Amino acid sequence: MNAAIVQGVVVALVVVWAAWSAFRRLLPQTSRRCIARVLGWFDRPALPQALRRRARDWQPRGSQGGSCSTGCASCGGCGSAAAPPTDADGARPLRFTPRARRDPGDASGH
């Protein structure tokens, strides 16, 4: 086997793994639906019992009722801090903090 072919296969596997990881991290609900749909194809009566059992075992579990906007901290992604207050329309106000002014006598040039 040529070294270039092996290198290409390894790079392709790394790219596919990175894309799958990003997909699961950035779109968790969509990835769960896709996984459930693919595993549903393997849970048919025409297929062997061992394959059907494995497909049922690998099915994603349902969510526990929380989402990223609830602040539940079940996934470890949003933290347990309370959400900032909102106005009457439900929008969160932006808060800008000005930069500290430099002392005009500062000769450091930064």
C-alpha positions as CSV (number, residue, x, y, z in Angstrom):
1,M,0.0,0.0,0.0
2,N,1.3,3.4,-0.9
3,A,2.1,5.8,1.9
4,A,0.1,8.6,0.2
5,I,-3.0,6.4,0.2
6,V,-2.6,5.6,3.9
7,Q,-2.1,9.3,4.6
8,G,-5.2,10.2,2.6
9,V,-7.3,7.6,4.5
10,V,-6.0,8.8,7.9
11,V,-6.7,12.5,7.0
12,A,-10.2,11.6,5.7
13,L,-11.0,9.7,8.9
14,V,-9.8,12.6,11.0
15,V,-11.9,15.1,9.0
16,V,-15.0,12.9,9.2
17,W,-14.5,12.5,12.9
18,A,-14.1,16.2,13.4
19,A,-17.2,17.0,11.3
20,W,-19.3,14.5,13.3
21,S,-18.0,15.9,16.6
22,A,-18.9,19.4,15.5
23,F,-22.3,18.3,14.3
24,R,-23.1,16.7,17.6
25,R,-21.8,19.6,19.6
26,L,-23.4,22.4,17.6
27,L,-26.7,20.7,16.7
28,P,-27.5,18.2,19.5
29,Q,-31.2,17.8,18.8
30,T,-30.7,17.3,15.1
31,S,-27.9,14.8,15.7
32,R,-30.1,12.8,18.1
33,R,-32.9,12.8,15.5
34,C,-30.5,11.6,12.8
35,I,-29.0,8.9,15.0
36,A,-32.5,7.7,16.0
37,R,-33.6,7.6,12.4
38,V,-30.6,5.6,11.2
39,L,-30.9,3.2,14.2
40,G,-34.6,2.8,13.5
41,W,-33.7,1.3,10.1
42,F,-31.8,-1.5,11.9
43,D,-34.7,-2.2,14.2
44,R,-36.9,-4.1,11.7
45,P,-38.3,-7.6,12.0
46,A,-36.4,-8.8,8.8
47,L,-33.0,-8.2,10.4
48,P,-31.2,-10.5,12.9
49,Q,-32.2,-10.3,16.6
50,A,-28.7,-9.3,17.7
51,L,-28.6,-6.3,15.3
52,R,-32.1,-5.2,16.4
53,R,-31.1,-5.5,20.1
54,R,-28.0,-3.4,19.5
55,A,-29.9,-0.8,17.6
56,R,-32.4,-0.5,20.5
57,D,-29.5,-0.2,23.0
58,W,-27.8,2.6,21.0
59,Q,-31.0,4.7,20.6
60,P,-30.4,8.1,22.1
61,R,-32.3,8.7,25.3
62,G,-34.9,11.4,25.5
63,S,-34.0,14.8,27.0
64,Q,-34.8,15.4,30.7
65,G,-37.0,18.4,29.9
66,G,-34.2,21.0,30.0
67,S,-32.7,23.0,27.2
68,C,-29.9,25.5,26.8
69,S,-32.2,28.4,27.5
70,T,-33.4,27.1,30.8
71,G,-30.1,27.2,32.6
72,C,-30.4,23.7,33.9
73,A,-26.7,22.9,33.6
74,S,-27.5,19.2,32.8
75,C,-25.1,19.2,29.8
76,G,-22.4,21.4,31.4
77,G,-22.5,23.8,28.5
78,C,-24.5,26.7,29.8
79,G,-23.5,26.9,33.5
80,S,-25.8,27.2,36.5
81,A,-25.9,31.0,36.6
82,A,-29.3,32.6,36.3
83,A,-30.2,34.3,33.0
84,P,-29.9,38.1,32.9
85,P,-33.1,40.1,33.4
86,T,-35.1,40.9,30.3
87,D,-37.4,43.9,29.5
88,A,-41.1,43.7,28.8
89,D,-40.6,42.3,25.3
90,G,-38.4,39.5,26.5
91,A,-35.2,41.0,25.0
92,R,-32.0,41.2,27.0
93,P,-30.6,44.7,27.1
94,L,-27.0,45.1,25.9
95,R,-24.5,46.6,28.4
96,F,-21.5,48.3,27.1
97,T,-18.5,49.1,29.3
98,P,-16.2,51.9,28.1
99,R,-12.4,51.2,28.0
100,A,-10.3,52.7,30.7
101,R,-8.8,56.0,29.5
102,R,-5.0,56.3,29.3
103,D,-3.2,58.8,31.4
104,P,-2.0,61.5,28.9
105,G,1.3,61.6,30.9
106,D,1.9,57.9,30.1
107,A,4.9,57.8,27.8
108,S,5.0,54.1,27.4
109,G,3.2,54.3,24.0
110,H,0.7,51.5,24.8
